[in-house]
Amino acid sequence: MDSFYQKALDMFASQVKNWSMASNNYAALQKIMTRTIPCGEMTVKLQCNPARIVSTTSNLSGEKIEKRACFLCARNRPPEQKSLPWNDSYEVLVNPFPIFPKHFTIPALKHSPQQITGRIDDMLSLARIFSDFVLFYNGPRCGASAPDHMHFQAGNKGFLPIEYNWESLSESLGEYILEYEKLRVSHLNGYPQTVFIIESGKKEIIKTIFGKLIKILSSDNNAGYEPMMNLLCLYDKDKWRLYIFPRRAHRPRQYYTQGEKQRLISPGTVDISGVIIVPRPTDYESITEEEVWDILQQVSVTPEEEQRIITELKKIPYDF
């Protein structure tokens, strides 16, 4: 076992034991309500997690972000929260408001905007080190509660349906876009959220295809921002699998609706990977299959945009 990985696991055990905030919230996580709900050809989980209300309802306007203290910067973190430096650029923290049984946040040491450009190599490297975890990235307008501070997150494998059901989902919904000896690019036809999957045992190939995909996703509508997206990455059986979820909206209209039709759901990578975080018990109890499908489709790109991306991906020449 990689020594750094073991140090991270040891830090997790120590923090959950000795830091009361982490101890209480991880204990509470074991008691929260969950239920499954059908969603087309797949099943999603609902997690009633009141502790996530702060993240779900975060005001991410530029003015609000500028005025609040960044909770990922070392000077603003609780003194009880320990860190483990990695690669002179990041540090590993135990997330005190967990979704996963083991949940890490991995912020950059330097306060810099949430932006994946120039960072995909870091994500792939971390996915290989944290081999029993999935790494994920929420874009600055796609679920990141700290859009002003670059960070990844990591959670246990075997928790997100799109990961642990991958073989069956790939067989029933998967369609190959590019398929070569060292590379496979596919998408899921019939998944409520548009998703593209890059698989390869060669890091440089993943990076190259991801870079080309970023250019395909970019448009004049981005107004200087990176394309809206969420990323999920894992390393398994000597290869990486990178899921890219292109987005068109941060939150669905139900989030802003008043009264009983309101649903306080703000989808990030975890939600669109099959575990919907629902802070309010009323939403957890009443939300329907139709609403879940509608919410996920609202934040996804349109079918027309998905087809455009597929057409452009097919034009990528094989020169690996």
N, C-alpha and C positions, 0 to 999 in steps of 0.2 A: 504494500500500500504506500502511495506517495506520502512522504513525511509531512508536506504542507497540508495535504488533505486530512491526515490524521490530526494535525494540530488544530485544524478548523473544527473537526468533530469534537475534540477535547474541549475547545473553547465553548462550543455549543452546550455541552454537558455542564460545564462550570457555570455558564451564564444562567441557564435554566435553574440550576441549583441555588445560586447565590444572589442573583439579581431579582428582586421581588417583582418588578414589572413583568419581566420575561417569565418568571415562575408562575405568576398568576394567570397570565394570558395564555400560556401553553397548556396549563391545567384546564382553563376554561374551554380551549379549543377542543379538548377531548369530550366535552359535554354538549357542544353545540348541535343543533338540529340539522339534519341533512335529508334530502329526499331526491329521488330520481324522477325525471320527467321526459317523455318521448319528445324528440325533435326531428321530424322527418325520419330518415333511416338510422338515426343515431339516438343515443340517450345521453342527456346532460344531467349533471348533479346540481342541486341548489344547496348552497351553504348559508345558513342563517347565522351571520357573523356580526353582531352588534358592534364589536370592537373596531370594525372597519368603517364605521360611519364617518369618521373624520376624513379618511382618504377618499371615500365615495363622494362626499359633499364638498371637497376642496374647491375653493375659489381660485382658479388658475389664471386669472387676468394678470396682465403684465404689472399693473399698479399694485395689486395685492401681493404678488410674488416679491416685488422689490421691497415692500415694507416689512415682510416677515423675515425672521431669522431662519436661515437654512438649517434644517434639522439633520442634514447629512454632513455638514461641516463639523470638524472635531471640536471646535470651541463652543458649539451650541448643543452638543450631545450630552446626555446624562453622564455624570462621572462614573456611574456603575457600568456603563456600556463599554466593553473591551473591544479591541480591534486587532486584526492580524494583517500586517502589511503584505502586499503581493506585487512583485514585479516593479517596484519603485514607482508605480502609478496608481495603484488601487489599495484598498483595505477591505477586509472581510468583516462584516458585522452580523451579529444575531439580530434578526428582525423581531422587535418586541410586540408587533401586532400581526401575528402569523395567520397565514392561510393554510400552509403545509405543516405536517408534523415536525419537520425540520425546515426552517425558512431563513435564508441568509440574504442580506443586502450587500452589494459589492460596489461601493461608490469610488469614484476617482479621488485621489488625494487632493487634487487641485479643484477648486470651485470653478467649474466650466459647464456650459450648456449641455443638456441632454441631446446628444447627437451621435448617431452610429457611424458616420463617415470617419474613416481612419481607426475605427475601434473593432471591426468585425474579427480581426485576427485575435484580439484579446478575448472576445466572446468564445471563439473556437478553442482557444487554449484553455480557458476556464472550464469549458464543457468537458474537455478531456481529463483535466485534473479532478473535477467533481463528477466522476464517472457514474455515481449512483444518483445523480441529480439531473434535472433539466435546468438550463440557464434561460432566462427570458429578459426581454427588453420591451419596455413600454415607451413609445415615441412621446415627444413633449406635448403632443395634442391627442394622445391615444391612451390615456390612463396613467401617465406618470404623475405622481403627486408632488414630485420635485423636478419640474421641467428645467430648472436652472442649475441642476447639479447632475452631471453624468453618473449613471449607475446601472448596474445589472442586478438581477435577483436570481436566486437559486432555490429550488424546492425538490423534494423527493421524487424520484421516478415512481411510476405506479399510481399516480394521483390524478393526472389529467387524462380524460378519456381519449383525446386525439393521440396521446402517446401510448397508453397501455392497450388501446384497441387498434393500434396502427396496422397490424397485419390484416385484420378483417376489414377495416376501413379502406385500406389501400386496394384490397382485392375487389370490394364491392363498388367503391366510388372513384378509385384512382384511374387517371388517364395520363399516359406518358406524353410529354412534350418533346423532350430530348432523351435519348437513351444510347449510351456508349459504354465501353468497357469500364472506364473510370468515372463515369458521371451518369446520374439519372436526375432529370427534372420532370416533375409531375404536378398535377393539381387534383383536387377532389371535386368531382362533378356531382353536386347534390348536397354538399355540405352547406349549411346556412351562411357561413362566412367564407368569402373567397380566400383560398390559401394555396400558395405555391411551395413546393418542397424540393430542396436541392440535397442530393445524397452523393457523397464521394468519400473515399479514404484519403484523398489528397487535399490538404488544406488550401494550397494555392488555387486549385480548381474551384473550390467553394468560393473563395474570395473573388476570383475573376467573374464567375457567373453572377454572384451577388452584386458586384459593381455594375455589370451590364444591366441587371434588373433595376437597380436604382435609377439608371439613366432612362430606362423605359417608363418607370413610374413618375419621373419628374415632369413637371408641366409649369406653364406660366402662372397657374393658380396657386402655386406653393408660396409665392411672395417672399422668397428668401429662406423659407423653412425647408427642412428635408421632407420628402414625401411622407404622408401619414402612413404609419405601419406599426405592427407589433411583430416581434420575433420570438421564436422558441427554438432552442438548440440543444442537442444531446449528442453524446458519443456512445456508440454501441457496436459491438462486433467489428472493431477496427475501422469504423467509418463514422463520419458525422452525418447528422440529418438536421437540416435547417429549414424550419417552417417560416414562411413570410406571409403575413396577413395584411394586405393593403387595405387602407381605410379611406372613407370619405367624410366621416363625422366622428366627433369626440363622444357625444352622448345622444341617445335617442330622444324623440319628442316626448315620450312618456316621462322622462326625467323632469321636464319643465311643466308638465301638465299639473293643474291644481285639482285637489279633491281626491276621491277614491280611485280615480284612473291613474294617478301618479305612481310611478315606479322608480324608487331611488336606486337605480342600477347604472353604473358608469363603467362600461366594459373595457377591460384591459386584456392582456395576453391570457391570463388565467381564465377569464370568462369565455373568451372566444375559443379557448382550447377545451371547453366542456364543463367547467365548474363555475357556475354563476354565483357571484358573491352578492348576497341580499342582506343588508344590515337591518332592515325593519321586519319584524315578525309578520306584520300585516301583509307586506308584499310577498313574503315567503309562502304564506298560507294561501294566497288568492291568485298568484300568477298562473297563467295557463300556457299550454303548449304553443298556442297561436301567438301569444305575446312574446314568448322567448324567441321563437322563429323570427317574428317581426323585428324585435330589438336587434338581433344579430345581423339581420339583413340591412337594417337602416344604417348601421355603422360601417358596413362593408361597401366596397366599390360596386357599381352596377354590373349586371350581366354583360352589358355592352363593353364596359371598360375591361372586364375580365377577359373577354374574347379578344380585345385589342392587344392586351398584354401577351396572351397566348400566341397570337399571330407574330408579334415581334420577337418573342423568345425562340420561336421556330426558325427565325432567320439567323440566329447565332451560329457561326461556322464552327465546325469541329477542328480545333487546332491544338489539342492538348496532348 
